[in-house]
Amino acid sequence: MFEIGRLCVKIAGRDSGNYCVIIDVIDENNVMIDGNVRRKKCNIKHLEPIDKVLKIKKGASTTEAKKAISELGIKIKESKLKRTSKKKTAEKPKKESKK
């Protein structure tokens, strides 16, 4: 039921309601997920399997998982972690010591 490439919906936790794909089976109760959720170990009780199986390899990268999900027509949300440039701040004035 929970094999590599199975498309699921997360039903518990912070990422509930988002699509994910199983990228590794850890044991009979836990799997590694990625996609529209944070890449993490997840209990299978927190997942609702869907009848679609994607063709991805074991331990696929985040970009591969998101690309496979987007090919089904599911909208992928962008992560907020990517920063292209840092803003420069003004230098702080140096304190002069009392003599």
Kinemage of the C-alpha trace (Angstrom):
@kinemage 1
@onewidth
@group {chain A} dominant
@subgroup {mainchain}
@vectorlist {calphas} color= white
{ca met a 1} P 0.000 0.000 0.000
{ca phe a 2} L 2.704 2.516 1.006
{ca glu a 3} L 5.403 1.951 -1.611
{ca ile a 4} L 7.948 4.364 -3.073
{ca gly a 5} L 6.276 6.835 -5.415
{ca arg a 6} L 2.787 6.631 -3.835
{ca leu a 7} L 1.024 10.007 -3.874
{ca cys a 8} L -0.562 10.864 -0.508
{ca val a 9} L -2.303 13.693 1.316
{ca lys a 10} L -0.991 14.645 4.749
{ca ile a 11} L -3.914 14.599 7.202
{ca ala a 12} L -2.217 15.583 10.477
{ca gly a 13} L 0.236 18.198 11.656
{ca arg a 14} L 1.470 21.507 10.291
{ca asp a 15} L 1.446 20.329 6.666
{ca ser a 16} L -2.041 18.789 6.743
{ca gly a 17} L -4.037 19.046 3.530
{ca asn a 18} L -0.937 19.124 1.300
{ca tyr a 19} L 0.158 16.553 -1.275
{ca cys a 20} L 3.302 14.514 -0.751
{ca val a 21} L 5.044 11.539 -2.300
{ca ile a 22} L 6.724 8.663 -0.483
{ca ile a 23} L 10.439 8.591 -1.293
{ca asp a 24} L 11.572 5.883 1.153
{ca val a 25} L 10.024 3.216 3.384
{ca ile a 26} L 11.736 3.204 6.796
{ca asp a 27} L 9.746 0.468 8.552
{ca glu a 28} L 6.165 -0.828 8.695
{ca asn a 29} L 4.915 2.334 10.443
{ca asn a 30} L 7.124 5.141 9.093
{ca val a 31} L 7.991 6.497 5.661
{ca met a 32} L 10.064 9.418 4.322
{ca ile a 33} L 7.926 11.991 2.473
{ca asp a 34} L 8.633 15.024 0.318
{ca gly a 35} L 6.788 17.304 -2.097
{ca asn a 36} L 4.422 20.068 -1.001
{ca val a 37} L 5.493 19.349 2.587
{ca arg a 38} L 8.777 19.512 4.431
{ca arg a 39} L 11.009 16.492 3.746
{ca lys a 40} L 10.663 14.364 6.854
{ca lys a 41} L 9.899 11.019 8.408
{ca cys a 42} L 6.152 10.522 8.776
{ca asn a 43} L 3.886 7.992 10.456
{ca ile a 44} L 1.624 6.233 7.927
{ca lys a 45} L -1.352 6.997 10.182
{ca his a 46} L -0.896 10.662 9.220
{ca leu a 47} L -1.193 9.955 5.474
{ca glu a 48} L -4.162 9.355 3.177
{ca pro a 49} L -2.937 7.332 0.153
{ca ile a 50} L -4.212 8.239 -3.323
{ca asp a 51} L -4.536 5.725 -6.156
{ca lys a 52} L -1.675 7.302 -8.164
{ca val a 53} L 1.913 6.024 -8.101
{ca leu a 54} L 4.640 8.298 -9.482
{ca lys a 55} L 7.773 6.983 -11.154
{ca ile a 56} L 10.546 8.206 -8.883
{ca lys a 57} L 13.579 6.449 -7.465
{ca lys a 58} L 14.277 5.707 -3.813
{ca gly a 59} L 15.658 8.772 -2.023
{ca ala a 60} L 14.733 11.187 -4.832
{ca ser a 61} L 15.616 14.839 -4.325
{ca thr a 62} L 13.084 17.521 -3.435
{ca thr a 63} L 13.161 18.988 -6.949
{ca glu a 64} L 12.501 15.555 -8.495
{ca ala a 65} L 9.566 14.967 -6.142
{ca lys a 66} L 8.037 18.396 -6.812
{ca lys a 67} L 8.506 17.970 -10.572
{ca ala a 68} L 6.732 14.583 -10.512
{ca ile a 69} L 3.802 16.051 -8.543
{ca ser a 70} L 3.504 19.088 -10.832
{ca glu a 71} L 3.295 16.805 -13.900
{ca leu a 72} L -0.050 15.572 -12.518
{ca gly a 73} L -1.377 19.135 -12.556
{ca ile a 74} L -1.094 19.689 -8.811
{ca lys a 75} L 0.043 23.193 -7.897
{ca ile a 76} L 3.379 23.319 -6.092
{ca lys a 77} L 3.937 25.974 -3.452
{ca glu a 78} L 7.295 27.716 -3.405
{ca ser a 79} L 9.479 27.499 -0.324
{ca lys a 80} L 10.322 30.669 1.564
{ca leu a 81} L 13.871 29.569 2.341
{ca lys a 82} L 15.437 30.694 -0.921
{ca arg a 83} L 16.990 34.123 -0.622
{ca thr a 84} L 18.607 35.577 -3.689
{ca ser a 85} L 20.382 38.524 -2.112
{ca lys a 86} L 21.010 40.012 1.275
{ca lys a 87} L 20.249 43.632 1.937
{ca lys a 88} L 23.185 45.708 3.104
{ca thr a 89} L 22.596 47.668 6.234
{ca ala a 90} L 24.231 50.948 7.095
{ca glu a 91} L 27.348 50.792 9.231
{ca lys a 92} L 26.943 51.588 12.886
{ca pro a 93} L 28.847 54.627 14.107
{ca lys a 94} L 31.940 53.794 16.154
{ca lys a 95} L 31.989 54.949 19.743
{ca glu a 96} L 34.837 57.116 20.832
{ca ser a 97} L 36.427 56.363 24.152
{ca lys a 98} L 36.610 59.040 26.855
{ca lys a 99} L 40.120 60.289 27.620
